[in-house]
């Protein structure tokens, strides 16, 4: 739960849609890294050349980026209403107590959503 809060602050939950676009852009960059790395490895195998430096690293790092981006986008899609309400609450929260109330409201709503999803199985 607190990891989600940290990531949401990282991607700029103050402007929630900007965070989603940032994650989607990182998904695209990771996919391009995987594609370019795989194409370079394939070309070097066809040419019977040595393994190109950095291609395997690009594939691994790109795949990790794609995986993290997909997980974040799925999490944001599932919790869109809760995170949007949290964003609105934090924008209007002036005091520290109000911000803590927003956080506890988010925690309760996410707990309710996850228990609803578990019971739907």
C-alpha positions as semicolon CSV with decimal commas, in nm:
position;residue;x (nm);y (nm);z (nm)
1;X;0,000;0,000;0,000
2;X;0,271;0,248;0,096
3;X;0,465;0,150;-0,215
4;X;0,169;0,265;-0,421
5;X;0,169;0,598;-0,238
6;X;0,540;0,642;-0,302
7;X;0,503;0,560;-0,670
8;X;0,203;0,787;-0,700
9;X;0,402;1,074;-0,551
10;X;0,688;0,991;-0,788
11;X;0,472;1,015;-1,098
12;X;0,305;1,335;-0,985
13;X;-0,032;1,241;-0,841
14;X;-0,109;1,610;-0,809
15;X;-0,177;1,590;-1,182
16;X;-0,294;1,231;-1,203
17;X;-0,330;1,211;-1,580
18;X;0,026;1,334;-1,628
19;X;0,144;1,040;-1,419
20;X;-0,048;0,795;-1,638
21;X;0,103;0,949;-1,952
22;X;0,449;0,928;-1,794
23;X;0,403;0,558;-1,722
24;X;0,267;0,495;-2,074
25;X;0,570;0,674;-2,221
26;X;0,805;0,460;-2,012
27;X;0,620;0,152;-2,139
28;X;0,684;0,264;-2,496
29;X;1,051;0,337;-2,429
30;X;1,098;-0,003;-2,265
31;X;0,929;-0,178;-2,556
32;X;1,155;0,005;-2,804
33;X;1,462;-0,096;-2,600
34;X;1,358;-0,461;-2,608
35;X;1,283;-0,446;-2,982
36;X;1,610;-0,273;-3,070
37;X;1,815;-0,504;-2,851
38;X;1,652;-0,814;-2,999
39;X;1,699;-0,691;-3,355
40;X;2,068;-0,618;-3,293
41;X;2,121;-0,965;-3,144
42;X;1,941;-1,126;-3,440
43;X;2,148;-0,929;-3,692
44;X;2,474;-1,022;-3,522
45;X;2,377;-1,391;-3,522
46;X;2,295;-1,378;-3,894
47;X;2,627;-1,211;-3,966
48;X;2,805;-1,464;-3,742
49;X;2,961;-1,173;-3,555
50;X;3,034;-1,155;-3,187
51;X;2,764;-1,065;-2,941
52;X;2,708;-0,689;-2,947
53;X;2,789;-0,519;-2,621
54;X;2,495;-0,382;-2,434
55;X;2,225;-0,551;-2,642
56;X;2,142;-0,811;-2,379
57;X;2,148;-0,542;-2,111
58;X;1,909;-0,331;-2,316
59;X;1,674;-0,627;-2,353
60;X;1,680;-0,706;-1,979
61;X;1,644;-0,346;-1,862
62;X;1,377;-0,276;-2,124
63;X;1,183;-0,586;-2,020
64;X;1,198;-0,483;-1,654
65;X;1,073;-0,136;-1,753
66;X;0,789;-0,284;-1,957
67;X;0,689;-0,516;-1,672
68;X;0,690;-0,236;-1,414
69;X;0,497;-0,002;-1,645
70;X;0,233;-0,265;-1,720
71;X;0,193;-0,343;-1,350
72;X;0,153;0,026;-1,267
73;X;-0,095;0,086;-1,549
74;X;-0,305;-0,213;-1,441
75;X;-0,294;-0,093;-1,080
76;X;-0,397;0,257;-1,184
77;X;-0,678;0,117;-1,401
78;X;-0,813;-0,093;-1,115
79;X;-0,781;0,185;-0,857
80;X;-0,862;0,480;-1,083
81;X;-1,159;0,603;-0,879
82;X;-0,976;0,576;-0,547
83;X;-0,663;0,749;-0,675
84;X;-0,864;1,025;-0,843
85;X;-1,053;1,090;-0,518
86;X;-0,719;1,095;-0,332
87;X;-0,576;1,342;-0,581
88;X;-0,875;1,575;-0,542
89;X;-0,858;1,543;-0,164
90;X;-0,485;1,622;-0,152
91;X;-0,529;1,925;-0,377
92;X;-0,779;2,073;-0,134
93;X;-0,596;1,964;0,184
94;X;-0,418;2,259;0,336
95;X;-0,316;2,127;0,676
96;X;-0,114;1,822;0,768
97;X;-0,417;1,675;0,945
98;X;-0,623;1,709;0,628
99;X;-0,351;1,537;0,427
100;X;-0,342;1,252;0,678
101;X;-0,720;1,223;0,651
102;X;-0,682;1,195;0,274
103;X;-0,425;0,919;0,318
104;X;-0,642;0,725;0,561
105;X;-0,941;0,766;0,326
106;X;-0,731;0,625;0,041
107;X;-0,614;0,335;0,258
108;X;-0,971;0,246;0,353
109;X;-1,099;0,271;-0,004
110;X;-0,811;0,063;-0,145
111;X;-0,861;-0,200;0,126
112;X;-1,231;-0,213;0,041
113;X;-1,154;-0,247;-0,331
114;X;-0,899;-0,523;-0,280
115;X;-1,135;-0,717;-0,053
116;X;-1,409;-0,676;-0,315
117;X;-1,175;-0,809;-0,585
118;X;-1,074;-1,105;-0,366
119;X;-1,435;-1,196;-0,295
120;X;-1,517;-1,177;-0,668
121;X;-1,283;-1,468;-0,740
